[in-house]
């Protein structure tokens, strides 16, 4: 799976395991992630690519976008997958 800005990622390691984020940027083996609430675009979570799993699909096609929009889109996505019983 390709790590592109605007795409979804799920944390697979660390204290935030199973949390979903939007990829903001990619820098070598590290990515900057935001969820719109606790991790905003101004203070992104930085993780190693090995500790996240890219999820099929992109939520955001064009930047800039507000933290509220990131949060709303992630919330909608998580609700959809929980309704289907997926991870």
C-alpha positions as CSV (number, residue, x, y, z in Angstrom):
1,X,0.0,0.0,0.0
2,X,1.2,3.4,-0.8
3,X,1.7,6.1,1.8
4,X,0.3,9.3,0.3
5,X,-0.8,12.6,2.0
6,X,-4.6,12.6,2.5
7,X,-4.8,8.8,2.7
8,X,-5.9,6.8,5.7
9,X,-3.6,4.9,8.1
10,X,-4.2,2.7,11.1
11,X,-1.7,2.5,13.9
12,X,-0.6,-1.1,14.5
13,X,1.9,-0.5,17.3
14,X,2.2,1.8,20.3
15,X,-0.2,3.1,22.8
16,X,-2.4,4.4,20.1
17,X,-2.9,1.0,18.5
18,X,-6.0,0.6,16.3
19,X,-6.5,4.4,16.0
20,X,-7.1,5.9,12.6
21,X,-5.3,8.9,11.2
22,X,-4.9,10.9,8.0
23,X,-1.4,11.0,6.5
24,X,-0.2,14.6,6.3
25,X,3.2,14.1,4.9
26,X,5.8,11.4,4.3
27,X,9.5,11.9,5.0
28,X,11.6,8.8,4.2
29,X,10.6,6.1,6.7
30,X,8.5,8.5,8.9
31,X,5.0,9.9,8.4
32,X,3.1,12.8,10.0
33,X,-0.4,11.8,11.1
34,X,-3.4,13.8,12.3
35,X,-6.8,12.9,13.6
36,X,-8.2,16.4,13.9
37,X,-8.7,16.3,17.6
38,X,-5.8,15.2,19.8
39,X,-3.4,15.3,16.9
40,X,-3.9,18.4,14.8
41,X,-2.1,19.5,11.7
42,X,0.0,21.9,13.8
43,X,1.1,19.1,16.2
44,X,1.0,15.9,14.2
45,X,1.9,12.4,15.4
46,X,5.1,11.2,13.9
47,X,5.4,7.5,13.4
48,X,7.6,5.0,11.6
49,X,6.0,3.5,8.5
50,X,6.5,0.0,10.1
51,X,4.1,1.0,12.9
52,X,1.2,2.0,10.7
53,X,-0.9,0.2,8.1
54,X,-2.1,2.2,5.1
55,X,-5.8,1.7,4.6
56,X,-7.3,1.5,1.1
57,X,-8.7,4.9,0.0
58,X,-8.0,8.6,0.5
59,X,-10.2,10.8,2.5
60,X,-8.7,14.1,1.5
61,X,-7.9,15.0,-2.1
62,X,-6.7,18.5,-1.7
63,X,-5.0,20.4,1.1
64,X,-5.4,22.7,3.0
65,X,-8.3,21.3,5.0
66,X,-9.3,22.2,8.6
67,X,-8.8,19.9,11.6
68,X,-12.6,19.8,12.0
69,X,-13.0,18.4,8.5
70,X,-10.3,15.8,9.2
71,X,-12.1,14.8,12.4
72,X,-15.5,14.6,10.7
73,X,-14.3,12.5,7.8
74,X,-12.4,10.1,10.1
75,X,-15.4,9.8,12.4
76,X,-17.6,9.0,9.4
77,X,-15.1,6.4,8.1
78,X,-14.8,4.7,11.5
79,X,-18.6,4.5,11.9
80,X,-18.9,2.9,8.5
81,X,-16.3,0.2,9.2
82,X,-17.7,-0.5,12.7
83,X,-21.2,-0.9,11.2
84,X,-19.7,-3.6,8.9
85,X,-17.7,-5.2,11.6
86,X,-14.3,-4.7,9.9
87,X,-11.0,-3.4,11.2
